[in-house]
Amino acid sequence: MSVSEISPKVSVITAFLNAEAFLVEAIESILNQTLQDFEFILIDDGSTDRSEEIAKRYASQDARIIYQRNEKRMGKVYNLNLGIALSHAELLAIFDGDDVSEPTRLEKEYNFLTLHPEIAIVGSFVKIINAQGEIIGERTKLTDPQKIFQTAVVYSPVLQPSVMYRKSAILALGAYREEFAHGQDLDLWLRATYSGYKLSNIPEYLLRYRYHQHSTAHSSTSNAVRDFQMRKSIIRDFGVKLSAKQVFLVYAQLMVGVCFSGRQRQFLEGLYKKIFYGKK
């Protein structure tokens, strides 16, 4: 029986572009999960390296893998929405082609959402690794849905490569939006938050997020302006009332994004959490 004829517990969606250097380790980390009832949707955004060869080899060996290749680059929003459309499970896990999922990630996130039907989106803490796989930092997130609601507009609730969410909720929100192609994940989390969906994080390091010269952490600082415009759009559309501190932090994030590098922004996020939440 093919995967398309059944409903797996989880659909894992991975969109990638020229990820040859890390793709084998990323795919293996999913195939070696303790939860094995999943389908694995690999979307190649027109890679020109050996990514296609690698993905096809794995797809030929494992019926759970669905491989889709774009003949030209379509972008992250298109690929994520395509993955959602191709999926057969109600619970979807997002995963990047250069990251590493810890062996219990799918099992723990699946069990969490099963035990907490009120939660629509769950993420986890992550370890940050470099191109060689060495741990160079960590990122934590708030876990209490109410605190997440209170801080979402200035502090991204979850880290996209670590999330698992309910497909029905994401489709009800209209999925990812092309007009906010850079900050498509934060845009979705904010729309979910202010539409009444609850978000949470498992306080465990279930993902190793890879930081390298081509990762999104190295994105142009001009993206900070787009994120600022997206936040303004959410605030306007949902009538979000901000405190004076939140207004200051929204503008401070804009300045930080324009003036500092990816690693410096990560450091400042840690400082923000330490000052306001007493977190490491």
C-alpha positions in Angstrom: 0.0 0.0 0.0 1.5 3.4 -1.0 1.7 6.3 1.4 -0.9 8.2 -0.7 -3.5 5.5 0.2 -3.2 5.9 3.9 -3.2 8.7 6.4 0.1 8.8 8.3 0.4 10.3 11.7 2.7 13.1 10.5 3.6 14.7 7.2 7.2 16.2 7.2 7.6 19.0 4.7 11.1 19.9 3.6 11.8 22.5 0.9 15.4 23.0 -0.1 17.6 24.7 -2.7 21.2 23.6 -3.4 21.5 21.8 0.0 23.8 19.0 -1.2 26.3 19.6 1.6 23.8 18.9 4.3 20.9 17.1 2.7 22.0 13.5 3.5 22.3 14.3 7.2 19.0 16.1 7.2 17.1 13.3 5.5 18.7 10.7 7.7 17.7 12.5 10.8 14.0 12.2 9.8 14.3 8.6 8.6 15.9 7.7 12.0 13.0 9.2 14.1 11.5 7.1 16.9 8.1 7.8 15.4 8.1 6.0 12.1 4.5 6.5 10.9 5.1 9.5 8.7 5.4 10.7 5.1 8.3 12.8 4.0 7.7 15.4 1.4 10.9 16.7 -0.3 10.5 19.8 -2.5 13.5 20.7 -4.6 13.3 24.4 -5.6 15.3 23.9 -8.8 18.6 22.9 -7.3 21.7 23.0 -9.6 24.0 20.9 -7.4 23.6 17.2 -6.5 20.5 17.7 -4.3 18.2 16.2 -6.9 20.4 13.1 -7.2 20.4 12.7 -3.4 16.7 13.2 -2.9 15.8 10.8 -5.8 18.1 8.1 -4.4 16.3 8.2 -1.0 12.8 8.4 -2.7 13.6 5.3 -4.7 14.5 3.4 -1.5 11.6 4.5 0.8 8.0 4.6 -0.1 7.3 7.2 2.6 9.2 9.8 0.6 7.4 12.0 -1.9 9.9 14.0 -4.1 8.8 17.0 -6.0 11.1 19.2 -8.1 10.4 22.7 -9.5 11.9 23.3 -12.9 12.6 26.9 -11.8 12.9 28.6 -8.5 9.5 29.3 -6.9 10.5 30.5 -3.4 9.8 29.4 0.1 6.1 30.5 0.3 5.1 28.5 -2.8 7.1 25.5 -1.7 5.6 25.4 1.8 2.1 25.8 0.5 2.8 23.1 -2.1 4.0 20.8 0.7 0.8 21.4 2.6 -1.3 20.7 -0.5 0.6 17.4 -1.1 0.3 16.2 2.6 -2.0 13.5 3.8 -1.7 13.9 7.6 -3.5 16.4 9.8 -0.3 17.1 11.7 2.5 18.7 9.7 6.2 19.1 10.7 8.3 21.7 9.0 12.0 21.0 8.5 14.8 22.6 6.5 17.2 20.7 4.3 20.3 21.9 6.2 19.1 21.2 9.7 19.1 18.1 11.9 16.1 16.8 13.9 16.8 15.0 17.1 15.6 11.3 17.0 12.6 11.9 19.3 11.4 15.2 17.7 8.4 13.9 15.8 7.3 11.6 18.6 7.4 14.3 21.2 5.7 16.9 19.1 3.0 14.4 17.9 2.3 13.3 21.5 2.2 16.9 22.7 -0.4 17.9 20.1 -2.4 14.8 20.8 -2.5 15.5 24.5 -3.2 19.2 24.0 -5.9 19.6 21.4 -6.2 23.3 22.3 -2.7 23.9 20.9 -2.6 24.5 17.1 1.2 25.1 16.7 4.1 23.8 18.7 7.8 24.3 18.4 10.8 23.5 20.5 14.1 24.8 21.8 17.0 24.5 19.3 20.8 24.1 19.4 22.6 26.3 16.8 25.3 24.5 14.8 27.8 25.6 12.3 28.6 24.1 8.8 30.7 21.5 10.5 28.0 20.5 12.9 29.6 22.0 16.0 27.2 23.5 18.6 27.8 27.3 18.7 24.7 28.4 20.6 21.1 27.8 21.5 17.7 29.4 21.2 14.8 29.0 23.6 11.2 30.2 23.4 8.4 30.9 25.7 6.2 27.9 26.5 3.1 29.4 28.1 0.4 30.2 25.5 -0.8 33.3 27.3 2.8 34.7 27.6 3.3 33.9 23.9 0.1 35.8 23.1 1.2 38.8 25.1 4.6 39.0 23.4 4.1 37.7 19.9 4.2 41.0 18.1 7.7 41.7 19.3 9.1 38.2 20.0 8.6 35.5 17.4 6.6 32.7 19.2 8.2 29.7 17.6 11.1 28.7 15.3 9.8 27.5 12.0 12.2 24.6 11.4 11.2 23.1 14.7 7.4 23.4 14.4 4.6 20.9 14.0 1.1 22.2 13.4 -2.5 21.3 12.6 -3.1 21.5 8.9 -6.8 22.4 9.4 -5.8 25.5 11.4 -3.1 26.6 8.8 -5.6 26.2 5.9 -8.2 28.1 7.8 -5.7 31.0 8.1 -5.0 30.9 4.3 -1.5 29.3 4.8 1.6 31.3 4.0 1.3 34.6 2.2 3.4 35.6 -0.8 3.3 39.3 0.0 5.4 38.6 3.1 7.8 36.1 1.5 10.7 36.9 3.7 8.9 36.8 7.0 6.3 34.2 5.9 6.6 32.2 9.1 6.3 35.2 11.6 3.4 36.5 9.5 1.6 33.1 9.9 2.3 32.9 13.7 1.0 36.4 14.3 -2.2 35.7 12.2 -2.7 32.5 14.2 -2.1 34.2 17.5 -4.6 37.1 16.8 -7.1 34.8 15.3 -7.5 32.9 18.6 -5.2 29.9 18.0 -2.9 28.9 20.8 0.9 28.3 20.3 3.4 26.7 22.6 6.9 25.2 22.7 8.3 22.0 24.2 11.1 23.0 26.5 13.6 20.5 25.0 16.2 20.9 22.3 14.6 18.8 19.5 16.4 20.5 16.6 19.9 21.5 15.5 19.5 24.6 13.5 22.4 25.1 11.1 24.0 28.6 10.8 26.2 29.0 7.7 26.9 31.6 5.0 23.8 30.7 3.0 21.4 30.3 5.9 18.5 32.8 6.5 20.3 34.3 9.5 22.6 35.9 6.9 19.6 37.5 5.1 19.9 41.1 3.9 19.2 43.7 6.6 16.6 45.1 4.2 14.4 42.2 5.2 14.1 43.9 8.6 12.1 46.7 6.9 9.8 44.1 5.4 9.3 42.4 8.8 8.5 45.9 10.3 5.9 46.5 7.5 4.4 43.1 8.1 4.1 43.7 11.8 2.4 47.1 11.1 0.0 45.2 8.8 -0.9 42.7 11.5 -1.3 45.4 14.1 -3.7 47.3 11.8 -5.7 44.4 10.5 -6.3 42.8 13.9 -6.6 46.1 15.9 -3.8 45.0 18.2 -3.3 47.5 21.1 0.3 47.9 22.0 1.8 49.1 25.3 4.5 51.9 25.2 7.1 49.2 25.8 5.9 47.1 22.9 5.9 50.1 20.5 9.5 50.8 21.5 10.5 47.1 21.0 8.8 47.0 17.5 10.9 50.0 16.4 14.0 48.7 18.3 13.7 45.4 16.3 13.7 47.4 13.1 16.8 49.2 14.0 18.6 46.1 15.2 17.7 44.3 12.0 19.0 47.1 9.9 22.2 47.7 11.8 23.4 44.3 13.0 24.4 41.0 11.5 22.5 37.7 12.0 24.8 36.5 14.8 24.6 39.9 16.5 20.8 39.8 16.3 20.8 36.4 17.9 22.9 37.7 20.8 20.6 40.7 21.3 17.6 38.3 21.3 19.2 36.4 24.1 19.8 39.7 26.0 16.2 40.6 25.5 15.0 37.3 27.0 17.4 37.7 29.9 16.2 41.2 30.7 12.4 40.7 30.3 12.0 37.0 31.2 15.1 36.0 33.2 16.0 33.4 30.6 19.4 32.3 29.6 
